Amino acid sequence: MTADLSQIVKAYDVRGVVPDQWDESMAELFGAAFAQVTSADAIVVGHDMRPSSPGLSRAFARGAAARGVDVTEIGLCSTDQLYYASGALNLPGAMFTASHNPARYNGIKMCRAGAAPVGQDTGLGEIRALVEGWLESGAPEDAADAGTLTRRETLTDYAAHLRGLVDLTAIRPLKVVVDAGNGMGGHTVPTVFEGLPLDLVPMYFELDGTFPNHEANPLDPANIVDLQERVRAEGADLGIAFDGDADRCFVVDENGAPVSPSAITALVASRELARHGGKGTVIHNLITSWSVPEVVKESGGTPVRTRVGHSFIKEEMAKTGAIFGGEHSAHYYFKDFWNADTGMLAALHVLAALGGQQGTLSALVQQYDRYAGSGEINSTVDDQTARLAAIKTAYEGRDGVTLDELDGLTVTAADWWFNVRASNTEPLLRLNVEARDEATMAKVRDEALAIIRG
């Protein structure tokens, strides 16, 4: 293994191809480094269904135990189940998953006690430096007293905790299709949904880290086609899709039409504000719909706009004491879940909202989906900085137009806005456009794309 970890240690996690870029011997070093950086007496470790996950997870546990740390292994789990364990047990945690990446990838999402995130500036840089040093000069010395490895079941308690955060008593019978994408939703959904008045139609619940049916990334429209068709064929009330590690959830209505994550953010925000007496701060990133801050204000709350990315959302939630946060990528964060993201809790809110009244989901979400959006459009460019500068030049000084650079470039007018951001990992610019009507959105989108693509 190379001592240069720049290719696998990302801003928020470790991720790479197994065994080409990292393997169990390196996972053991990451476990030792995690133990040292967190200074913990005990940690909790879990893993997804990928073929390489059990071995990597156990190696990490061995590395931490060799440093004198007691390790609780919770085995197969979703990422938010690991966050639950970290929060409930008040222990630092490590989750072995590569989310929706192809089968040959694996990774580690790490957190401090109480599910507090570990990113580049909050410990991941130090962990990387330690592992690189050990790869160059030999492994660290073991502690005099090795820690213990203990197995623990957490799925039942995780499900009970989530169900205690949503009033599910008034749900009418609903038919729901769930596409787990052969990911961890197939493990968690049966326990979380057990006993609810749901006619559950499971799709791809078999745990299979080779993803034989489709990529476990519902953000790509191609990966929810099966769900959409099944919802229509079954005459279901809604469909839910989870990504590979089941920390994100996507929703389609009774017609199979996708419900935008912004509409889900607004719906859940209104419910969480009602739970908290109509008061509280709600975080949303800058490319969620105008609907989100509008609904938050209408519901008595205070919206706060942030950069894209879970570390920024969690940081702002901690700073403001926010009760909820949502992103366009279908990550949903809850104060009552240690500020961590859980798609499962968002799904329970949708079920409670729909099941608590007699109308359809499409009718319910109309009040939360008020504008025409482009979705995220990626363009490959030679020079991201030059293209962003060209857009800034084109719109600067226009009457009634404001620019801000909180994250990329956001251009706002009375009837529309758009944001352009550079990808951190690819030579791409990402464009999101929203307007008060479809025609205006298309006009603004095409004008921006013409500049981006030169």
N, C-alpha and C positions, 0 to 999 in steps of 0.2 A: 504494500500500500504506500502511496505517495504521502509525503509529509505536507503537501500543499492541499489544504482543505477548502480553498476558495471556491471550488466548483460544487461542493456539497453543503457548505454552511451558508445558508441564505440569511435574509434579514430577520426572519422570525422562527426558522426551524432548520433542521438538517434534512437534506433530501438528495438522493442520488441512486444510481443504478447498482444493484447487488448482483454478483460480487465484484463487478468491474471497478466501481469507485469506492465502495466500502463493504465491510463484511463483519462477521461476528467478533473477530479480534479487535477491530476498531470500535465496535459497539461497546466492548468491555472497557476500552479506554474512555469512551464518552461517559460510561457509568461512573468510573473513578473520578473523572473531572467534574461531573455533575455533583457528586458527593462533596468534593472539595469546595466548589464555588458556592453551594447552598449552605455549607457547614451544618448539614442536617444530621440528626441522630437516626432518622427514619425517613423513607420515601415510599411512594406507591408507583407501580409500573403496570401498564396494560398494553394490549396490542390488538390490531385488526386481523382480518382473515387472510392476508397475503401469505403465500407459501413460506416466505422468508421471515415473517413476523415473530413466530414463537421462538426461533433460535436467536434472533437479534435481541429480542426482549429479555430472554434468559441470560444472554451474555452481558447485557447492560446491568442486569440485577447482580450478576456475579462480580462485575467490576466495582459496583457500589458497595457490596457486602465485604469485598476484600479491603475496603477502606474503613471498615468498622461500622457500616451503616446497616440498620435493619430494613429489609425490603419486604413490603406487602405486594404480592403479585395478584392482580385481579383478573388476569387472563384475557380472554376475548371480551372486547368492549368497544363501544363507540367513543369518539373523542370527548363528547360531552359527558359520557359516563365516567371517563377518567377525571374530567374537571370536577364532577360530583364527588368522586372519591377524595381528590385533593382538598376540596372545600370541607366536606363532612369530617374527614379525618385530620384536617389541618396539617397536611403533609405536602412537601414538594412532590411533583409527579412527572412522569415521562410516558408519552403515548407513542407507540410504534405504528406509523401509518404513513402512506404517501397520498392520502385523500383520494383524489380521482385520477392520479397519474397511472400510466400503464403498469402491468403486473411486475415488470422487471425492476421497478422503482420501489424504494422504501425510505422511511424517514423517521425523525423523532420530533415531536412537539413537546416542549418542556415548560413547566410552570413551577413557581414557588408555592409555598403553603397558601391555601385559600385560593388556588387557581390563578394567582397573579402571574401575568405573562413573563416569560424569559425571551428576550429578543437581543439583537446585536448590542444594544447599549445597556441591557439589564442582566448581563451574565453570559450571553451566548458567545460574545467576543472572547471573554476570559476562558470559557470552556474550550473554544477552538484553539487558543494559544497553548493551553495545557496539553491537549491531544497532539498538536503539532510538535511540541517539545518532546513528548514521550516517543513519538514515532521516529524522531531523529536520534534520541539518546537512550532509549530503553524505557521500559514500563516503570511506573512508580512502585515504591516499596509498599508491601501490604501492611495493614495495621496489625498491631500485636494481637488484638482480639477481633476476629472476623464477625461481621454482622450476620443476622439470621435471614433466611428466606421463608416467607409464610404465604400460603394461599388464602384468598378471601373472596367470597361471593358478594358482589355489590349491586347486581342488576335489580333485585327486588326492592332494595332501599332507594336506588336511583329512581325507579318508576314511582314509588310512593311519594318521594320528595316532589317530583314534577307534578303529580296529580294533586298534591296539596297546595299548589300555587295557582290552580285554575278551578273555578266552580263548574264542575261537570254534571251537577245534579239535574239540570233542566234540559239536558240534551235529548231531543227526539231521535227515534231510530233513523240512522243514516247508512246509505251504502257507499263505502269508500274503497277505491282501488289504491293500493300502495305499491309503488315500484321501488324495491330496495336495491336494484341494480347489482345483485349478488354481493352487496356490501353489508355493513354492520346494522343497517335498518332491519334486515332479516332476523337479527339476533335480538334487537331491543323492542321492536314494534309489538310482537305478540304479548310481551309482559306489560308494556305501558298501556296498551289498549284493552287488556283483559278486563272483562266485566262491563265494559261500556256498551251501550245499545247500538253497536256498529255491525253491519254486515260487511266484514272485511274480505276483500278480494286481493289476495297476495300475488304479486308478480316478482319473480326472480329473488325469492327469499333464501335460496340455497347459498350458503356462504362459499364464495369461490373467487379468490383473489386473482384469477386469470381473466375475469370479466367476460364470460363466453357470450353474453347476449348483447350488451352494448357498454360503452365507456360509462363509468359511474360518475358522470359530470352533467347534471341536469341543466346547467347554465347553457350548454350547447343544445339548440332546438332539436337536433337530430336524435338526441338521447331521450327525449320525452315523447317521441312519435308513438311508440308502443303503448305508453300510458294513455295518451290522448285517444287512441283507437279503442282501447279497452274500456275507458270511461263511457264512451258513446255506445259501444256494443252492450255493456252491462246496464245501461240506463242509470249509472251511478250518480250520486249527488255531488261528488268531487273526486279528484285524484291527487295523490301526494307522492312526490319523488324525493328520495334522499340520495346524497352523494356517497362516495365509498366509505368514509368514516362516519357518516350519518350525523355530521354536525350542522349541515345545511338542509333546509327543506324547501321544495318548490311545489306550487299548487296549481292545478288546472280546475276550471269550473265544470259544471254539468254538461257543457257543450264541448269539452275538451280544450277550451281556449285557455292559454296560460294567464295566470293572474300575476301582475308584476310584483316583484319583491317590494317596490315602493308602496303599493296598495296594501300589502300584508303588513309592512312597517306601520303605516298609518292606522290600520285596523287594530293591530296589537297595541300600539301607543294609546289609542283611545280607551282600550280596555284596561291597560295597566294604570292609566291616569284615574280611571273610575275606581279601581281597586285602592288607589292611594288618595282617595278623597278629592279627586279633581285637581291635585297639585303635584308638581314635580317637573324635573328637567328630563327632556328626551334628546338623545344625541342622534344625529343623522349625518351621513357623509355628504359631500357637496354635489354628488351626482344622483342623489335620490330626487324624486319628483318634488315640485313645488307643493304638491298635495300634502306632503309629510308635515312641514312646519305649519301649514294652514290648519290641518286637523289637530295638531298638538295645541295650537293657540285656542281653537274652538273648544277643545276639551279642557281648557283651563291650565294647560302646561306651558313650559318654556322650552322652545326648540333651540338647540345649539348645533351649529354646523362645524364639521371637522374635515380633515383630510381623509382620503380613502385608506383603509388598512386597519386591521383589528388592534394593532398596538396603539394607534391614535384614538380609536374609539374607547378602548379600555382605560387609557390614560385620562381621557376627558371625563369618562364616567366616574372614575375615582376622584378626580379633582372637583367635580360639580355635585357629586352625590346623586347622579342621574338614576332614574328608576328603570330606564330602558334605552336601548340603542339599536339602530337598524342600518343595514347597508344594501345597496343595489344588488349585491352578489348573493343575497339571501342568507347572510349571517345576522343573527338576532341575539342581542345581549341583554341580560336581565340582572338588575341589582340583587334580586332574591336568589340568583344563581351565581353568586360571587363575581358579578360583572362579566362572567364568561358567556360564550355563545352556545346556544342550544337550539337547533332546529326543531327538536322534538317538542319543546315547550311552546314554540310558535305554532306548531301543528295542532297542539291541544287547544290553543286559543282560537284557531280557525274553526275547529270542530265545535267548540263551545258557542262561538258566535253564530255559526250556521245552524247548529242544532237547537239554539235557544229561540228561534223564530221559524216561521213557516215558509219563508220565501226561498228562492234559489240563491246559490252563491254568486252568480253573475249579477243578480239584482242587488245583493248585499254589498258587493265591492264597488258598485258604481259611485257611491258617495266618497270612496277613497281613491278613485282612479279618474282624475278630472282633466287630464291634459294628454296631448299627443306626444309620444316619445319615440326616438329612433332606435333605442337600444344601443348597445356598445358596438361601434364600427371600428375595426382595426385596419390601419394602412401601414404597409411596409415603406419606410423612408430611408434615404441615405444619410441624412443629417437631421436628427430630431431637434436640435437646438435651432438650426437655421429655419426649419419649417415653423416652429413655434414663434420665432421672431417675425416671420412673414405674416402670420395670422395677427399678431399683435399690431404690426404696422398697418394692416388692412382695416382694422376696426378702431384703432385709437383715434380719438377726436370726433368720431361720428356722434351726431346729435342723439341724446337720449340713451346712449350706450355706455355702460361702465365695464371696466376690466378689473379682475383681481387675480393674484397669483398665489393663493393659499396652497393650491395643489395643481400644478400645470397652469393652464390659463383658462379662466372662466369669463365669458363675454355675456353680458346681460342687457336686455332691452325690456320694454313694457310688456311685450307679447311673447317673448321667447328668451331662451338662454342656451348656451352650449359650453361644454368643457372639453379641452384637449389636454391629455396627459401622456407623457412618455412612459413606455414600459421600462421596467428596471432590468429585465432579463432578455429582451428581444429588440430588434431595430424597428419598433412599432410606435405609432401614435394612436391613442384610443380616443375616439370622438363620441360624446353623448349629447344629444340635442333634445330639447323639449319646447313645445309651443302651445298656444291656446287652441290651435286647430291643426288638422293634418296637413293642409295646404301650406301654411306658414312653416311648419316643421320641415316639410320636404324642401322648401325654398332655402331655408337657412342651412339645412344639412348639405344640400348640393353646393351651395356657395362655399361653405367651410371645406368640404371635401376637395373642391377644385383648387383651393389654396394649399391644402395639405399635400395633395398628390402632384402639385406643381403643373 
